[in-house]
Amino acid sequence: MEVVATIVVIGLAAPALLIAVRDATVRRASIQQQIIARWLVCEKLEDVVADRHSATRGWSYIASANYPAEATVNGFVPYARTTTVTETGSDLASPGNGYRTVTVTVTYRDAREGTKSIAIATVLTDYDQ
């Protein structure tokens, strides 16, 4: 009798336990994907800032054409990355020159929510120290 009761309790508890374990695994994978996406954005922004301060590239090199879209980021197959550079005025909202807003966007397929993206922007200026 006790064995039958134990089997019934385990039979009722096991599906809920398995669903909880599966959900935790998917959430963990989702967090890892977000971390990788954020890292890929920061990596590209660092490249652009390094180009801005490079003696061979400099301010004139900072243009969208010099940073082509990556349908697949090398070594990170499910991630795509785009870099856009827009010229702005000093208020960063209107057209002008002297400032460039660089926005890097990484898009990936999330296990829980479908396609997701993360975008981070920075502003560069044309000045000499």
C-alpha positions in Angstrom: 0.0 0.0 0.0 2.8 2.4 0.9 4.6 1.6 -2.3 1.5 2.4 -4.4 1.0 5.7 -2.5 4.7 6.6 -3.2 4.3 5.9 -6.9 1.2 8.0 -7.1 2.9 10.9 -5.3 6.0 10.7 -7.5 3.7 10.4 -10.6 1.9 13.6 -9.7 5.1 15.5 -8.7 7.4 14.5 -11.5 5.7 16.4 -14.4 5.7 19.6 -12.5 9.3 19.1 -11.5 10.4 18.4 -15.1 8.5 21.5 -16.3 10.3 23.6 -13.7 13.7 22.2 -14.6 13.1 22.8 -18.4 11.9 26.4 -17.8 15.0 27.1 -15.6 17.3 25.7 -18.3 15.6 27.9 -21.0 15.9 31.0 -18.8 19.5 30.3 -18.2 20.2 30.0 -21.9 18.3 33.3 -22.5 20.5 35.1 -20.0 23.6 33.7 -21.6 22.4 34.9 -25.0 21.8 38.4 -23.7 25.3 38.5 -22.2 26.8 37.4 -25.5 24.8 40.0 -27.4 25.8 42.8 -25.1 29.4 41.7 -25.4 29.2 41.7 -29.2 27.8 45.3 -29.1 30.6 46.5 -26.8 33.2 44.8 -28.9 32.2 46.7 -32.1 31.8 50.0 -30.2 35.4 49.6 -28.9 36.6 49.0 -32.5 34.9 52.2 -33.7 36.3 54.3 -30.9 39.8 52.8 -31.5 39.4 53.7 -35.2 38.4 57.3 -34.2 41.6 57.7 -32.2 43.8 55.8 -34.7 46.6 57.7 -36.4 45.9 55.9 -39.7 42.1 56.0 -39.7 40.8 58.9 -37.5 37.6 61.0 -37.7 37.1 60.7 -41.5 37.0 56.9 -41.3 34.0 56.9 -39.0 31.1 56.2 -41.5 28.5 53.5 -41.8 30.1 52.3 -45.1 33.3 51.3 -43.2 31.3 49.0 -40.9 29.3 46.6 -43.1 26.5 44.6 -41.6 27.4 41.1 -40.4 24.6 38.6 -41.2 26.5 36.2 -39.0 29.1 37.4 -36.5 32.2 35.4 -36.9 32.3 32.6 -34.3 28.7 33.5 -33.1 26.4 31.9 -35.6 23.0 32.9 -34.3 24.0 36.6 -33.9 23.8 39.3 -36.5 25.3 42.8 -36.1 24.8 46.2 -37.7 26.6 49.5 -37.2 25.1 52.8 -38.1 26.8 56.2 -38.0 24.7 59.4 -38.2 26.1 62.9 -38.3 24.5 65.3 -35.8 24.7 68.8 -34.4 25.7 69.7 -30.9 22.2 68.9 -29.5 22.5 65.3 -30.9 18.9 65.6 -32.2 19.2 67.8 -35.3 21.4 67.5 -38.4 24.7 69.2 -38.3 28.4 68.3 -38.1 31.1 67.7 -35.5 29.3 64.9 -33.8 28.6 61.3 -34.9 26.3 59.0 -33.1 27.4 55.4 -33.5 24.7 52.7 -32.9 25.5 49.0 -32.8 22.6 46.6 -32.9 22.9 42.8 -32.3 20.0 40.6 -33.2 19.6 37.0 -32.2 16.9 34.3 -31.7 15.9 33.9 -28.1 14.8 30.5 -27.0 11.7 31.9 -25.2 10.6 35.0 -26.9 11.7 34.7 -30.6 13.9 37.3 -32.3 15.4 39.9 -29.9 17.9 42.7 -30.3 20.0 44.9 -28.2 21.3 48.3 -29.3 23.8 50.6 -27.6 25.0 54.0 -28.9 27.8 56.3 -28.2 28.7 59.8 -29.5 32.0 60.7 -31.0 33.2 64.2 -31.7 35.7 65.8 -34.1 38.4 67.3 -31.9 42.1 67.2 -31.5 43.8 67.1 -28.1 
